[in-house]
Each structure stands twice: as structure tokens, then as C-alpha cells.
């Protein structure tokens, strides 16, 4: 495995063959070696709150994945509306039929 600025790299063939720790192919295209385990699904703020309260809750912050906020204020009547992708898709399907 090749380490550049504390980031681990290996060639794609060694990663697919589960040999990334022994890769020393500098002439091939190098790819960043991902961390083991499941990817992080919560932002830092929600994870910190989870550790303080000892309660696991789903992260709905738009920071982690660039998603829109679930609840947004509308300017016309100041009520909160739900803006999930599933909800928007179902409304579009009803309008088209």
C-alpha cells in the first residue's frame, strides 16, 4: 500500500483482489483505499448528540448528503410543508394522469 500525505492508495486490481495492503504497483492508476466497515450515515452534529443522549435517531441534516431540508417554510402562509422526494414524485404522477 502506498501512503501519500497520510492517505492510503492501491491499484484497482489489488483492491478487487483483496490485496490492497500488499500493493506496491506505482506504475498503475492508484485509487484511494476506503475505510473498513459501513459508511458514515450521520453528520458530526447528530453523532455528537447521539453520544451525549445515548439515543439513536436518523440524521435529517442536509449537510451530509446535500439533500434538501425535510421541513421548509413557505412564504405565502408560513406553514411547514413536507418536501421529500417520494412525496414530490407521487404528486407529479397524479398530475400527469
C-alpha distances in whole Angstrom, upper triangle without the diagonal:
4,6,10,13,11,10,6,6,5,9,12,12,9,10,14,13,12,9,6,5,6,5,6,9,10,13,12,13,10,10,10,9,12,13,15,19,21,21,24,27,29,29,29,33,33,31,32,36,35,34,37,39,37,38,36,37,35,34,36,35,35,32,29,29,32,35,38,40,42,45,46,50,52,54,57,58,55,54,51,50,47,44,42,41,42,46,46,45,48,50,49,50,53,54,54,56
4,7,10,10,8,6,5,6,9,13,14,12,12,16,16,15,12,9,9,9,7,7,9,8,12,12,12,9,10,10,10,13,15,17,21,23,22,24,28,29,29,29,33,34,31,33,36,35,34,37,40,38,39,37,38,36,34,37,35,34,31,29,29,31,34,38,40,42,45,46,49,51,53,57,58,55,54,51,50,47,44,42,41,43,46,46,45,48,51,50,51,54,55,54,56
4,7,6,5,5,6,9,12,15,17,15,15,18,19,17,15,12,11,12,11,10,12,11,15,15,14,11,11,10,10,13,14,17,20,22,21,23,26,27,27,26,30,31,29,30,34,33,32,35,37,36,37,35,36,34,33,35,33,32,29,27,28,30,33,36,38,40,43,44,47,50,51,55,56,53,52,49,48,46,43,41,40,42,45,45,45,48,50,49,50,54,54,54,56
4,5,5,7,8,11,14,17,19,17,17,21,22,20,18,15,14,15,14,13,14,12,15,15,14,11,12,10,12,14,16,19,22,24,22,23,27,28,26,26,29,31,29,30,34,33,32,35,38,37,38,36,36,35,33,34,32,31,28,26,27,28,32,35,37,39,42,43,46,48,50,53,54,51,51,48,47,45,42,41,40,42,45,44,44,48,49,48,50,53,53,53,56
4,5,8,10,14,17,20,22,21,20,23,25,23,21,17,17,18,17,16,18,16,19,19,17,14,14,12,13,15,16,19,22,24,22,22,26,26,24,23,27,29,27,28,31,31,30,33,36,35,36,34,35,33,31,33,30,30,26,24,26,27,31,34,35,38,40,41,44,46,48,51,52,49,49,46,46,43,41,40,39,42,44,44,44,47,49,48,50,53,53,53,56
4,7,10,13,17,19,22,19,18,22,23,21,19,15,14,17,16,16,18,17,20,20,18,15,14,11,11,13,13,16,19,21,19,20,23,24,23,22,25,27,24,25,29,29,27,30,33,32,33,31,32,31,29,31,29,29,25,23,25,27,30,33,34,37,39,40,43,46,48,51,52,49,48,45,45,42,40,38,38,40,43,43,43,46,48,48,49,52,53,53,55
4,7,10,14,16,18,16,15,18,20,18,17,13,13,15,14,15,16,15,18,17,15,11,10,7,8,10,11,14,17,19,17,18,21,22,22,21,25,26,24,25,29,28,28,30,33,32,33,30,31,30,27,29,28,27,24,21,22,24,28,31,32,35,38,39,42,44,46,49,50,47,47,44,43,40,38,36,35,38,40,40,40,43,45,45,46,49,50,49,52
4,7,11,13,15,13,12,15,16,14,13,9,9,12,10,11,13,13,16,15,13,10,8,6,6,8,10,12,16,18,17,19,22,24,23,23,27,28,25,27,30,30,29,32,34,33,34,31,32,30,29,31,29,29,26,23,24,26,29,33,34,36,39,40,44,46,48,52,52,49,49,45,44,42,39,37,36,38,41,41,41,44,46,45,46,49,50,50,52
4,7,9,12,10,9,13,14,13,12,8,9,11,9,9,10,10,12,11,10,6,5,5,5,9,11,14,17,19,18,20,24,25,25,25,29,30,28,30,33,32,32,35,37,36,36,33,34,32,30,32,31,30,27,24,24,27,30,33,35,37,40,41,45,47,49,52,53,50,50,46,45,42,40,37,36,38,41,41,40,43,46,45,45,49,50,49,51
4,7,8,7,7,10,11,10,9,6,8,9,6,7,7,9,11,9,8,5,6,7,6,10,13,15,18,20,19,22,25,27,28,28,32,32,30,32,36,34,34,37,39,38,38,35,36,34,32,34,33,32,29,27,26,29,31,35,37,39,42,43,47,49,51,54,55,53,52,48,47,44,41,39,37,39,42,42,41,44,46,45,46,49,50,49,51
4,6,6,6,9,10,11,9,7,10,10,7,8,7,8,9,6,6,4,6,9,9,12,15,17,20,22,21,24,27,29,30,31,34,35,33,35,38,37,37,40,42,40,40,37,37,35,34,35,35,33,31,28,27,30,32,36,38,40,43,44,48,50,52,55,56,54,53,49,47,44,41,39,37,39,42,42,40,44,46,45,45,49,49,48,50
4,6,5,6,9,10,10,9,12,13,10,12,10,12,12,8,7,7,6,9,9,12,15,16,19,20,20,23,25,28,29,30,34,34,32,35,37,36,36,40,41,39,39,36,36,33,32,34,33,32,30,27,26,28,30,34,36,38,41,43,46,48,50,53,54,52,51,47,45,42,39,36,34,36,39,39,38,41,43,42,42,45,46,45,47
4,5,5,6,9,8,9,12,12,9,12,10,13,13,9,10,10,10,13,12,14,17,18,20,22,22,25,28,31,32,33,37,37,35,37,40,38,38,42,43,41,41,38,38,36,35,37,36,35,33,30,29,31,33,37,39,41,44,46,49,51,54,56,57,55,54,50,48,45,42,39,37,38,42,42,40,43,45,44,44,48,49,47,49
4,5,5,6,5,5,8,8,6,9,9,12,13,10,11,10,10,12,10,13,15,16,18,20,21,24,27,30,31,32,36,35,33,36,39,37,37,40,42,40,40,37,37,35,34,36,36,35,33,30,29,32,34,38,40,41,45,46,50,52,54,57,58,55,54,51,49,45,43,40,38,39,43,43,41,44,47,46,46,49,50,49,51
4,5,5,6,5,9,10,8,12,12,14,15,12,12,10,9,10,8,10,12,12,15,17,17,21,23,26,27,29,32,32,30,32,35,33,33,37,38,36,36,33,33,31,31,33,32,31,30,26,26,28,30,34,36,37,41,43,46,48,51,53,54,52,50,47,45,42,39,36,35,36,39,39,38,41,43,42,43,46,47,46,48
4,5,8,8,12,13,11,15,14,17,17,14,14,13,11,13,11,12,14,14,16,17,18,22,24,27,29,30,34,33,31,34,37,35,35,39,40,37,37,34,34,32,31,33,33,32,31,27,26,29,31,35,37,38,41,43,47,48,51,54,54,52,51,47,45,42,39,36,34,35,38,39,37,39,42,41,41,45,46,45,46
4,5,8,11,11,10,14,14,17,18,15,15,14,14,15,13,14,16,15,17,19,21,24,27,30,32,33,36,36,33,36,39,37,36,40,41,39,39,36,36,34,34,36,36,36,34,31,30,33,34,38,40,41,45,46,50,52,55,57,58,56,54,50,48,45,42,39,37,38,42,42,40,43,46,45,44,48,49,48,50
4,6,8,9,10,14,14,17,19,16,16,15,14,14,11,12,13,12,14,17,18,22,25,28,29,30,34,33,31,33,36,34,33,37,38,36,36,33,34,32,32,34,34,34,32,29,28,32,33,37,39,39,43,45,49,51,54,56,57,54,53,49,47,44,42,38,37,38,41,42,40,43,46,45,45,48,50,49,50
4,6,6,6,10,11,15,16,14,15,13,13,14,11,13,14,14,17,20,21,24,27,30,31,32,35,35,32,35,38,36,35,39,40,38,38,35,36,35,34,37,37,36,34,31,30,33,35,39,41,42,45,47,51,53,56,59,59,57,55,51,50,47,44,41,40,41,44,45,43,46,49,48,48,51,53,52,53
4,5,5,9,10,13,15,13,13,11,10,10,8,10,12,12,15,18,19,22,25,27,28,29,32,32,30,32,35,33,33,36,38,36,36,34,35,33,32,34,34,33,31,28,28,31,33,37,38,40,43,45,48,51,53,56,57,54,53,49,48,45,42,39,38,39,43,43,42,45,47,46,47,50,51,50,52
4,6,9,11,14,17,15,16,13,13,12,9,12,12,12,16,19,20,22,26,28,29,29,33,33,30,32,35,33,32,36,38,36,36,34,35,34,33,36,35,35,32,29,30,32,35,39,40,41,45,46,50,52,55,58,58,56,54,51,49,46,44,41,40,42,45,45,45,47,50,49,49,53,54,53,55
4,6,9,12,15,14,16,13,14,14,12,15,16,16,20,23,23,26,30,32,33,33,36,37,34,36,39,37,36,40,42,39,40,38,39,38,37,39,39,38,36,33,33,36,38,42,43,45,48,50,53,56,58,61,62,59,58,54,53,50,47,45,43,45,48,48,47,50,53,52,52,55,57,56,58
4,6,9,11,10,12,10,11,12,11,14,16,17,20,23,23,26,29,32,32,32,36,37,34,36,39,38,37,40,43,41,41,38,39,38,37,39,38,37,35,32,32,34,37,40,42,44,47,49,52,54,57,60,60,58,57,53,52,49,46,44,42,43,47,47,46,49,51,50,50,54,55,54,56
4,6,9,9,11,10,12,14,13,17,19,20,24,26,26,29,32,34,34,34,38,39,36,38,41,40,39,43,45,43,44,41,42,40,39,41,40,39,36,34,34,36,39,42,44,46,49,51,54,56,58,61,62,60,59,55,54,51,48,46,44,46,49,49,48,51,54,52,53,56,57,56,58
4,6,6,9,8,11,13,14,18,20,22,25,27,27,29,33,35,35,35,39,40,38,40,43,42,41,44,47,45,45,42,43,41,40,41,40,39,36,34,33,35,38,42,44,46,49,50,54,55,58,61,62,59,59,55,54,51,48,45,44,45,49,48,47,50,52,51,51,55,56,55,57
4,6,8,8,11,13,15,18,21,23,26,28,28,30,33,35,35,35,39,40,38,39,43,42,41,45,47,45,46,43,43,42,40,41,40,38,36,33,33,35,38,41,44,46,49,50,53,55,57,60,61,59,58,55,53,51,48,45,44,46,49,48,47,51,53,51,52,55,56,55,57
4,7,9,12,15,17,20,23,25,29,30,29,32,35,37,37,37,41,42,40,42,45,45,44,47,50,48,48,45,46,43,42,43,41,40,37,35,34,36,39,42,45,47,50,51,54,55,57,60,62,60,59,56,54,51,48,46,44,46,49,48,47,51,53,51,51,55,56,54,56
4,6,10,13,14,18,21,23,26,27,27,29,32,34,34,35,39,39,38,40,43,42,42,45,47,46,46,43,43,40,39,40,39,37,35,32,31,33,36,39,42,44,47,48,51,53,55,58,59,57,56,53,51,48,45,43,41,42,46,45,44,47,49,47,48,52,52,51,53
4,7,10,13,16,19,21,24,25,24,26,29,31,31,32,36,36,35,37,40,40,40,43,45,43,43,40,40,37,36,37,35,33,31,29,28,29,32,35,38,40,43,44,47,49,51,54,55,53,52,49,47,45,42,39,37,39,42,41,40,44,46,44,45,48,49,47,50
4,7,9,12,16,18,21,22,21,24,26,28,28,29,33,34,32,34,37,36,36,39,41,40,40,37,37,35,33,34,33,31,29,26,26,27,30,34,36,38,42,42,46,48,50,53,54,52,51,47,46,43,40,38,36,38,41,41,40,43,45,44,44,48,48,47,50
4,6,9,13,15,18,19,17,20,23,25,25,26,29,30,28,31,34,33,33,36,38,37,36,33,33,31,29,31,29,28,26,23,22,24,27,30,33,35,38,39,42,44,46,49,51,48,47,44,42,40,37,34,33,35,38,37,36,40,42,40,41,45,45,44,47
4,6,9,12,15,16,15,17,20,22,22,22,26,27,25,27,30,29,29,33,35,33,33,30,30,28,27,28,27,26,23,20,20,22,25,29,31,33,36,37,41,43,45,48,49,46,45,42,41,38,35,33,32,34,37,36,36,39,41,40,41,44,45,44,47
4,7,9,12,14,13,16,19,21,21,22,26,26,24,26,29,28,28,31,33,31,31,29,29,27,26,28,27,26,24,21,21,23,26,30,31,33,36,38,41,44,46,49,50,47,46,42,41,38,36,33,32,34,37,37,36,39,42,41,42,45,46,45,47
4,7,9,10,9,12,15,17,18,19,23,23,20,23,26,25,24,28,30,28,28,25,25,24,22,24,24,23,21,18,18,21,23,27,28,30,33,35,38,41,43,46,47,44,43,39,38,35,32,30,29,31,34,34,34,36,39,38,39,42,43,43,45
4,7,8,8,10,14,16,17,17,21,21,18,20,23,22,21,25,27,25,25,22,23,22,21,24,23,23,21,17,18,21,24,27,28,29,33,35,38,41,43,46,47,44,42,39,38,35,33,30,30,31,34,35,34,37,39,39,40,43,44,44,46
4,7,8,11,14,17,18,19,22,22,19,21,24,22,21,25,26,24,24,22,23,22,21,24,24,25,23,19,20,24,25,29,30,30,34,36,40,42,45,48,48,45,43,40,38,35,34,31,30,31,34,35,35,37,40,40,40,43,45,45,46
4,7,9,12,14,17,18,21,19,17,20,22,19,19,23,24,21,21,18,20,19,19,22,22,23,22,18,19,22,23,27,28,28,31,34,37,40,43,46,45,43,41,37,36,33,31,28,28,29,32,33,33,35,37,38,38,41,43,43,44
4,7,9,12,14,16,19,17,15,18,20,18,18,22,22,20,19,16,17,15,16,18,19,20,19,15,16,19,20,24,24,24,28,30,34,36,40,42,42,39,37,34,32,29,27,25,24,25,28,29,29,31,34,34,34,37,39,39,41
4,6,9,11,13,16,15,13,17,19,17,18,21,22,20,19,16,16,14,14,16,16,17,15,12,12,16,17,20,21,22,25,28,31,34,37,39,39,37,35,31,30,27,25,22,22,23,26,27,27,29,32,32,33,36,37,37,39
4,6,8,10,13,11,10,13,15,14,15,18,19,18,17,14,14,12,11,13,13,14,13,9,11,14,15,19,19,20,23,25,29,31,34,37,37,34,33,29,28,25,24,21,22,23,26,27,27,29,31,32,33,35,37,37,39
4,7,10,12,10,9,13,14,12,14,17,18,17,15,12,11,8,7,10,11,12,11,8,9,13,13,16,16,16,20,22,26,28,31,34,34,31,29,25,24,21,20,18,18,20,22,23,24,26,28,29,30,32,34,34,36
4,7,8,6,6,10,11,10,12,14,15,15,13,10,9,7,5,8,8,10,9,7,9,12,13,15,15,15,18,20,24,27,30,32,32,29,27,24,23,21,20,18,19,21,23,24,25,27,29,30,31,33,35,36,38
4,6,6,6,9,10,11,12,14,16,16,15,13,12,10,7,9,7,9,7,5,9,11,12,15,14,15,18,20,23,26,28,31,31,28,27,24,23,21,20,19,20,22,24,25,26,29,30,31,33,35,36,37,39
4,6,5,6,9,10,11,12,14,15,15,13,13,13,10,12,10,12,10,9,12,14,16,18,17,18,20,22,25,28,30,34,33,30,29,26,26,24,23,22,24,26,28,28,30,32,33,34,36,38,39,40,43
4,5,5,6,9,10,11,12,14,14,13,12,12,9,11,9,12,10,10,14,15,16,17,15,17,18,20,22,26,28,31,31,27,26,23,24,23,22,22,24,26,27,28,30,32,33,34,36,38,39,40,42
4,5,5,6,9,10,11,12,10,9,8,8,6,9,8,11,11,10,13,15,15,17,15,15,17,19,22,26,28,31,30,27,25,22,23,21,21,20,22,24,25,26,28,29,31,32,34,35,37,38,40
4,5,5,6,9,10,10,10,9,9,10,8,12,11,14,13,12,15,17,18,19,18,19,21,23,26,29,32,35,34,30,29,26,26,24,24,22,24,26,27,29,30,32,33,35,36,38,39,41,43
4,5,5,6,9,10,11,11,11,13,11,14,13,16,15,14,18,20,20,22,20,21,22,24,27,30,33,36,35,31,30,27,28,26,26,25,27,29,30,31,33,35,36,38,39,41,42,44,46
4,5,5,6,8,8,9,9,11,10,13,13,16,15,15,19,20,20,21,19,19,20,22,25,28,31,34,32,29,28,25,26,24,25,24,26,28,28,30,32,33,35,36,38,39,41,43,44
4,6,5,5,5,6,7,10,10,13,14,17,17,16,19,21,21,22,20,20,21,24,27,30,33,35,34,31,29,26,26,24,25,24,26,27,28,30,32,33,34,36,37,39,41,42,44
4,6,5,7,8,11,13,13,17,17,20,19,18,21,23,24,25,23,23,25,27,30,33,36,39,37,34,32,29,30,28,29,27,29,30,32,34,35,36,38,40,41,42,44,46,47
4,6,8,10,12,15,15,18,18,21,20,20,23,25,25,26,24,24,25,27,29,33,35,38,37,33,32,29,30,29,29,28,31,32,33,35,37,38,39,41,43,44,45,47,49
4,5,8,10,14,14,17,18,21,21,21,24,26,25,26,23,23,23,26,28,32,35,37,35,32,30,27,28,27,28,27,30,30,31,33,35,36,37,40,41,42,44,46,47
4,7,10,13,15,18,19,22,22,21,24,26,26,27,25,24,25,28,30,34,37,39,37,34,32,29,30,28,29,28,30,30,31,34,35,36,38,40,41,42,44,46,47
4,6,10,12,15,17,20,20,19,22,24,23,24,22,21,22,25,28,31,34,36,34,31,29,26,27,25,26,24,27,27,28,30,32,32,34,36,37,38,40,42,43
4,7,9,12,14,18,18,17,19,21,20,22,20,19,20,24,27,30,33,35,34,31,28,25,25,23,23,21,24,24,25,28,29,29,31,34,34,36,38,39,40
4,6,9,12,15,16,15,16,19,17,18,16,15,17,20,23,26,29,32,30,27,25,21,21,19,20,18,20,21,22,24,26,26,28,30,31,32,34,36,37
4,6,9,12,13,12,13,15,14,15,13,12,15,18,21,24,28,30,29,26,23,20,19,16,17,15,17,17,19,21,22,23,25,27,28,29,31,33,34
4,6,9,10,9,10,12,11,13,11,11,13,16,20,23,26,28,27,24,23,19,19,16,16,14,16,18,19,20,22,24,25,27,28,30,31,33,34
4,6,9,9,10,11,9,9,7,7,10,13,16,19,22,25,24,21,19,16,15,13,12,11,13,15,16,17,19,21,22,24,25,27,28,30,32
4,5,7,8,9,8,9,7,8,11,12,16,19,21,24,24,21,20,16,16,14,13,13,15,17,18,19,21,23,24,25,27,29,30,31,33
4,6,6,5,5,6,6,8,11,12,15,18,20,23,24,21,20,17,16,14,12,12,13,16,17,17,19,22,22,23,26,27,28,29,32
4,6,6,7,9,9,12,14,15,18,21,23,26,27,24,23,20,20,18,16,16,17,20,21,21,23,25,26,27,29,31,31,32,35
4,6,8,11,11,13,16,18,21,24,26,29,29,27,26,22,21,19,17,16,17,19,21,21,22,25,26,27,29,31,32,33,35
4,5,9,11,13,16,17,21,23,25,28,29,26,25,22,21,18,16,14,14,17,19,19,20,22,24,24,26,28,29,29,32
4,7,9,12,15,15,18,20,23,26,26,24,23,20,19,17,14,13,13,17,18,17,19,22,23,22,25,27,27,28,31
4,6,9,12,12,16,18,20,23,24,22,21,17,16,13,10,9,10,13,14,14,15,18,19,19,22,24,24,25,28
4,6,9,9,12,14,17,19,20,18,17,14,12,11,8,8,9,13,13,12,15,17,17,18,21,22,22,24,27
4,6,6,10,13,15,18,18,16,15,11,10,9,7,8,11,14,13,13,16,18,18,19,22,23,24,26,28
4,7,10,12,16,18,18,15,13,10,8,6,5,6,9,11,11,12,15,16,16,18,20,21,22,24,26
4,7,10,13,15,14,12,10,6,6,5,7,9,12,14,12,13,17,18,17,19,22,22,23,25,27
4,6,10,12,12,9,8,6,6,7,7,11,14,16,14,14,18,19,17,19,22,23,22,25,27
4,6,9,9,6,6,5,7,10,10,14,17,19,16,16,20,21,19,21,24,24,23,26,29
4,6,6,5,6,6,7,10,11,15,17,19,16,15,19,20,18,19,23,22,21,24,27
4,6,6,8,10,11,14,15,18,20,23,20,19,22,23,20,22,25,25,23,26,29
4,6,8,11,12,15,16,20,22,23,20,19,23,23,20,21,25,24,22,25,28
4,5,9,10,14,16,20,22,23,20,20,23,23,20,22,25,24,23,26,28
4,7,9,13,15,18,21,23,20,19,23,23,21,23,26,25,25,28,30
4,6,10,13,16,19,20,17,17,21,21,19,21,24,23,23,26,28
4,7,9,13,16,17,14,15,19,19,17,20,22,22,22,25,27
4,6,10,13,14,11,11,15,15,13,16,19,18,18,21,23
4,6,9,10,8,9,12,13,12,15,17,17,18,21,22
4,7,9,7,7,10,11,11,13,15,16,17,19,21
4,5,5,6,9,10,11,13,15,16,17,19,21
4,5,5,6,9,10,11,12,14,15,17,19
4,6,5,6,9,10,11,13,14,16,17
4,5,5,6,9,10,11,13,15,16
4,6,5,6,9,10,11,12,15
4,5,5,6,9,10,11,13
4,5,5,6,9,10,11
4,5,5,6,9,10
4,5,5,6,9
4,6,5,6
4,6,5
4,6
4
